[in-house]
Amino acid sequence: MAEHLRALKDASGFSLADLAAKTHYSRASWERWLNGKRVITPEALDRFTAVVASDRDTVRALLDSVRREAGSEDSAPVPGEGSTVAETTGPPAVDPDAPEERPETPAETPSVETPPANSAETHRRWAQGLRNGSSRLLAALLAALLAAAALVSGVAWLLVHSSPRRAQARTAATAPAQPTTEGVQCQGIGCLGKDPQQSGCDSDARTLTTANDGEVVLYVRYSSRCGAAWAKITNGSPGDTAVISTGSGERATALIHWGYDNYSPMVAAAGPDVTLRVCGSQPAGQACTSTVMSPKA
């Protein structure tokens, strides 16, 4: 079912963002349906066939067959994971495939017991309880006010008797250092050949430059905390590649094994005279980004 839907999508030339805009289902839902992670709903299938101008009865018959085999009338998850379809543009759409949130059960509100109408003794005890509760509440409020006043007085004394220089010295002595490399696992040459996501280098990554080869987009990605860079390719097809190279001869390749995008391992980009460039190769041709000089600057 998923292979048939992907074939119809590819033949139409629409991207996931196009499908989300035309059908009002989110890109995430279309990624799950087209990769076989979930069985598409009949309503979404009707919109899909209308958008891609496909034979609705034929595709609907295929869906009915899949649902009978699955033994469920719902869009249950399909075991296993398909290829990931990445889309990075366009506003998020409402995801009808997302589970509904259950409303929280309101906490029970303690009720105040009212005295019986015909019991004078019970009424007297009830009124006495209210007075005792009010007295305890008033005492608690007074204690809180006294504690707040003492705290304010202590802070005022410290402000008056502490010089600015001493305060600055204490702050400098007790403030923890904030290393610029916190959270990353490598730097510079130590990042060579490593995965940018697993190494934490994608946390501050930015795109230095891009290039297009038809619909295929090539990226030069760079992390200043790691002093490393890598290639990224999107909107491609299995077999498409993007190779990042440096002026010192380092190279790393991003190959799309399945799906539409991928990224390469990292190359070192920490020196002041580093140059970076990404070149892509597809059946339709080749393209390269402009050369980036000294990315750290």
C-alpha positions as CSV (number, residue, x, y, z in Angstrom):
1,M,0.0,0.0,0.0
2,A,2.8,2.4,1.0
3,E,4.8,1.6,-2.2
4,H,1.7,2.3,-4.3
5,L,1.1,5.6,-2.6
6,R,4.7,6.7,-3.0
7,A,4.7,5.8,-6.6
8,L,1.6,8.0,-7.2
9,K,3.2,10.8,-5.2
10,D,6.4,10.7,-7.1
11,A,4.5,10.6,-10.4
12,S,2.6,13.7,-9.4
13,G,5.8,15.6,-8.6
14,F,4.4,16.9,-5.3
15,S,6.5,17.1,-2.2
16,L,5.3,16.3,1.4
17,A,4.8,20.1,1.9
18,D,2.6,20.2,-1.2
19,L,0.5,17.3,0.0
20,A,0.1,18.9,3.4
21,A,-1.0,22.2,1.9
22,K,-3.4,20.6,-0.6
23,T,-5.0,18.1,1.7
24,H,-4.7,19.8,5.1
25,Y,-3.1,16.8,6.7
26,S,0.4,17.4,8.2
27,R,3.7,16.5,6.7
28,A,4.3,14.1,9.6
29,S,1.1,12.2,8.8
30,W,2.0,11.9,5.2
31,E,5.5,10.7,6.1
32,R,4.0,7.9,8.2
33,W,1.5,6.9,5.6
34,L,3.9,6.9,2.6
35,N,6.6,5.0,4.6
36,G,4.2,2.3,5.8
37,K,4.4,3.3,9.5
38,R,0.6,3.6,9.7
39,V,-2.2,2.7,7.5
40,I,-3.7,5.7,5.8
41,T,-7.3,6.7,6.8
42,P,-10.1,6.5,4.1
43,E,-10.7,10.3,4.4
44,A,-7.0,11.1,3.8
45,L,-6.9,8.6,0.9
46,D,-9.9,10.3,-0.8
47,R,-8.1,13.7,-0.6
48,F,-4.9,12.1,-1.8
49,T,-6.5,10.6,-4.9
50,A,-8.2,13.9,-5.7
51,V,-4.9,15.8,-5.5
52,V,-2.8,13.3,-7.5
53,A,-5.6,12.7,-10.0
54,S,-5.6,8.9,-9.4
55,D,-8.4,6.3,-9.7
56,R,-10.1,6.5,-6.4
57,D,-11.9,3.2,-6.6
58,T,-8.8,1.2,-7.4
59,V,-6.8,2.8,-4.5
60,R,-9.7,2.5,-2.1
61,A,-10.0,-1.3,-2.9
62,L,-6.4,-1.7,-2.1
63,L,-6.9,0.1,1.3
64,D,-9.9,-2.1,2.1
65,S,-7.7,-5.2,1.4
66,V,-5.0,-3.9,3.7
67,R,-7.5,-3.1,6.5
68,R,-9.1,-6.6,6.2
69,E,-5.6,-8.2,6.5
70,A,-4.8,-6.0,9.5
71,G,-8.1,-7.0,11.1
72,S,-8.9,-3.5,12.2
73,E,-11.0,-0.6,10.9
74,D,-8.7,2.0,12.5
75,S,-5.4,3.3,11.3
76,A,-3.3,1.1,13.5
77,P,0.5,1.3,13.5
78,V,2.2,-1.0,11.1
79,P,5.1,-3.0,12.7
80,G,8.6,-1.9,11.6
81,E,9.9,1.4,10.5
82,G,10.0,2.7,6.9
83,S,12.4,5.2,5.5
84,T,12.3,8.7,6.8
85,V,10.9,11.4,4.5
86,A,12.4,14.8,5.6
87,E,10.7,18.1,4.8
88,T,12.0,21.4,6.2
89,T,9.7,24.0,4.7
90,G,6.2,25.2,5.1
91,P,4.0,25.8,8.1
92,P,2.9,22.9,10.2
93,A,-0.6,21.6,9.4
94,V,-3.1,20.1,11.8
95,D,-2.3,16.4,12.4
96,P,-5.5,14.4,12.5
97,D,-3.4,11.3,13.0
98,A,-2.2,12.5,16.4
99,P,-3.7,10.9,19.5
100,E,-6.3,12.9,21.4
101,E,-5.4,14.3,24.7
102,R,-7.4,13.1,27.6
103,P,-8.8,15.9,29.8
104,E,-7.5,16.0,33.3
105,T,-10.0,14.9,36.0
106,P,-10.6,17.9,38.2
107,A,-9.6,17.4,41.8
108,E,-12.5,17.0,44.3
109,T,-13.3,20.2,46.1
110,P,-13.8,19.8,49.8
111,S,-17.3,20.6,50.7
112,V,-18.3,22.5,53.8
113,E,-20.8,20.6,55.8
114,T,-23.9,22.6,56.6
115,P,-25.7,22.0,59.9
116,P,-29.2,20.5,60.0
117,A,-31.9,23.0,60.1
118,N,-33.5,21.7,63.2
119,S,-30.4,21.1,65.4
120,A,-29.3,24.1,67.5
121,E,-26.5,22.2,69.2
122,T,-25.1,21.1,65.8
123,H,-25.4,24.7,64.5
124,R,-23.5,25.9,67.5
125,R,-20.6,23.4,67.0
126,W,-20.5,24.2,63.3
127,A,-20.2,28.0,63.9
128,Q,-17.5,27.3,66.6
129,G,-15.5,25.3,64.0
130,L,-15.6,28.1,61.5
131,R,-14.4,30.6,64.2
132,N,-11.5,28.2,65.1
133,G,-10.6,27.8,61.5
134,S,-10.5,31.5,60.9
135,S,-8.3,32.0,64.0
136,R,-5.8,29.4,62.7
137,L,-5.8,31.0,59.3
138,L,-5.2,34.5,60.8
139,A,-2.3,33.1,62.9
140,A,-0.7,31.5,59.9
141,L,-0.9,34.7,57.9
142,L,0.7,36.8,60.7
143,A,3.5,34.3,60.9
144,A,4.1,34.5,57.2
145,L,4.2,38.3,57.3
146,L,6.7,38.3,60.2
147,A,8.9,35.9,58.3
148,A,8.8,38.0,55.2
149,A,9.6,41.2,57.2
150,A,12.6,39.5,58.7
151,L,13.8,38.4,55.3
152,V,13.5,41.9,53.9
153,S,15.4,43.3,56.9
154,G,18.2,40.8,56.4
155,V,18.5,41.6,52.7
156,A,18.5,45.3,53.4
157,W,21.3,44.9,56.0
158,L,23.4,43.0,53.5
159,L,22.9,45.6,50.8
160,V,24.0,48.4,53.2
161,H,27.0,46.7,54.7
162,S,28.4,44.9,51.6
163,S,30.6,46.9,49.3
164,P,30.2,46.6,45.5
165,R,33.7,45.2,45.1
166,R,33.2,42.5,47.7
167,A,29.9,41.5,46.1
168,Q,31.5,41.3,42.7
169,A,34.4,39.3,44.1
170,R,32.0,36.8,45.7
171,T,30.0,36.5,42.5
172,A,33.1,35.9,40.4
173,A,34.3,33.3,42.9
174,T,31.1,31.3,43.2
175,A,29.8,31.6,39.6
176,P,30.4,28.4,37.7
177,A,32.4,28.5,34.5
178,Q,30.3,28.2,31.3
179,P,32.5,26.3,28.8
180,T,31.6,27.0,25.2
181,T,32.0,23.3,24.4
182,E,29.4,22.0,26.9
183,G,27.4,19.1,25.5
184,V,29.6,18.2,22.6
185,Q,31.8,15.1,22.3
186,C,34.6,16.3,19.9
187,Q,36.4,19.3,18.5
188,G,38.3,20.0,15.3
189,I,40.3,17.1,14.0
190,G,38.7,14.9,16.7
191,C,35.4,15.2,14.9
192,L,36.7,13.8,11.6
193,G,34.4,11.0,10.4
194,K,32.0,11.3,13.3
195,D,28.2,11.7,13.2
196,P,27.2,15.3,13.9
197,Q,24.0,14.3,15.7
198,Q,25.5,11.7,17.9
199,S,28.4,14.0,18.8
200,G,26.1,16.8,19.8
201,C,27.5,19.1,17.1
202,D,24.1,19.7,15.5
203,S,22.9,21.7,18.6
204,D,24.4,24.9,17.3
205,A,24.7,24.0,13.6
206,R,24.0,26.7,11.0
207,T,24.0,26.6,7.2
208,L,26.9,28.5,5.6
209,T,25.7,28.3,2.0
210,T,23.4,26.2,-0.3
211,A,23.1,25.3,-3.9
212,N,20.4,23.7,-6.1
213,D,20.5,21.0,-8.8
214,G,16.9,21.1,-10.0
215,E,14.8,20.2,-6.9
216,V,17.8,18.8,-5.0
217,V,19.3,21.1,-2.4
218,L,22.9,20.9,-1.2
219,Y,24.0,22.4,2.2
220,V,27.3,23.3,3.9
221,R,26.5,22.8,7.6
222,Y,28.9,24.1,10.3
223,S,29.2,23.9,14.1
224,S,31.3,26.6,15.8
225,R,31.4,24.7,19.1
226,C,32.8,21.6,17.5
227,G,34.9,23.4,14.8
228,A,33.5,20.9,12.3
229,A,31.4,20.9,9.2
230,W,29.4,18.4,7.1
231,A,27.3,18.1,3.9
232,K,23.5,17.7,3.8
233,I,21.3,16.8,0.8
234,T,17.5,17.1,0.6
235,N,14.7,16.5,-1.9
236,G,16.9,13.8,-3.5
237,S,16.4,10.2,-4.4
238,P,18.1,6.9,-3.4
239,G,21.6,6.9,-5.0
240,D,22.1,10.7,-4.9
241,T,25.2,12.0,-3.1
242,A,26.7,15.2,-1.6
243,V,30.4,15.4,-0.9
244,I,32.0,18.0,1.4
245,S,35.7,18.8,0.9
246,T,38.2,21.0,2.6
247,G,41.2,22.8,1.2
248,S,43.5,20.4,3.1
249,G,42.0,17.4,1.2
250,E,39.5,16.0,3.8
251,R,36.3,14.6,2.3
252,A,33.0,13.1,3.6
253,T,30.1,11.8,1.6
254,A,26.3,11.9,2.2
255,L,24.6,9.1,0.3
256,I,20.8,8.7,0.2
257,H,20.2,5.0,0.8
258,W,16.4,5.4,1.0
259,G,14.0,8.3,1.5
260,Y,14.8,11.8,0.3
261,D,17.6,13.2,2.4
262,N,20.8,12.5,4.3
263,Y,23.9,14.1,5.8
264,S,27.6,13.1,5.8
265,P,30.1,12.5,8.6
266,M,32.1,15.6,9.8
267,V,35.3,17.1,8.6
268,A,37.6,19.3,10.7
269,A,36.9,23.0,10.2
270,A,38.6,24.7,13.2
271,G,41.6,26.4,11.5
272,P,41.6,30.0,10.5
273,D,42.3,29.2,6.8
274,V,39.8,26.4,6.3
275,T,37.8,26.3,3.1
276,L,34.6,24.3,2.6
277,R,32.6,23.3,-0.4
278,V,29.8,20.7,-1.1
279,C,29.3,19.1,-4.5
280,G,26.3,16.9,-5.4
281,S,25.9,14.2,-8.0
282,Q,22.5,13.0,-9.4
283,P,21.3,11.4,-12.6
284,A,20.2,14.8,-13.8
285,G,23.7,16.3,-13.4
286,Q,26.1,17.8,-10.9
287,A,26.2,21.0,-8.9
288,C,28.5,22.6,-6.2
289,T,28.0,25.3,-3.6
290,S,30.3,28.3,-3.5
291,T,33.5,27.9,-1.5
292,V,33.3,29.1,2.1
293,M,36.4,30.8,3.5
294,S,37.3,30.8,7.2
295,P,33.8,29.7,8.6
296,K,34.8,30.5,12.2
297,A,35.2,34.2,11.3
